[in-house]
Amino acid sequence: MKNKIKYNSFFNIALRKSVVKRAIKIALVVGCILALINHGDRIIFQNMKPLDWFKILLTFCVPYCVSTVSSVLAIKQEVKINES
């Protein structure tokens, strides 16, 4: 039983290659869109400050985290359904 719990822990699922690859793809697409929406004018006019670059980095982290959490919860729910 302990191996089953360990195998299905949040971080073990979140670090699966398929989950990470999916989250990166989503973060790149959504992050680019959000960065252009939020900072497009500064990027075009080359008026970026170091804080703006940090904010853009965070902009990519948010969809990565959302995708990862969503994938982990979906996988855990699927495992739960299959076990019952």
N, C-alpha and C positions, 0 to 999 in steps of 0.2 A: 504493500500500500504506500509506503514512503517513497519508493521509486516512481510510482504513478504520480504522486503529488509533486515531486521534484521535477519530473519530466514536463508536467503541465503548469509549472509556475509561470508567473507573468513574465519574468525576465528571460527564462528559457525560450518561451514562445516569441517574445519581442526580438530576440537575437537570431531567430531562424533566418536563413539566407533569403527565403521567399518573402518573408515579412519585411526585412530590411530593404530588399530590392524594390518592392512595391511602394514602400514609404518614400524612398529616394525619388522614384519616378514622380509620384504625386507631389512631393515637396518641390521638385524642380518646376513642374508645370504651374502649380498654384502659387508658389513663391515668386516666380517671374511675373505672373499676372498681378499679384498684390504689390510687388516692388514697383512695377510700372505705374500702377494706380496711385500708390502713396508717394513715390519719389520720382516719378517720370520727368516732371519739370526740372528738378534739380539735376537729374542725370543728363538730360538733353542740353541744358545750359551750363553743364560742367561746374555746378555750384555745390558739389558734395563736400561735406565736412566729415571728419572721422566718426562722429556720433551717428551721422546718417548711414554710413557703411555698417556700423554695428546694428542699427535698427533693421537694415536690410537682411543681415545675417539672422536676426531674430525672426524676421518675416518668413524665412525658409524653415526655421526650426518648428514653428507652430504647425504647419500642415504635416510635417514629418511626425510630430508627436501625436497629432489627431489620427493620422492614418495608422500609426503603430498601435495605439490604444484600441482603435476600432477593430483592427485585424485580430489582436489578441482576444478581445471580448467575443468576436465572432467564432474564432477557433475554439475557445473554451466552451461556448454554447453548443457548438457542433459536437464536441467530445461528450458533453453532458447528455445531449440527445441520443447519441449513439450508445452510450452506456446504459440508458434506461430502456 
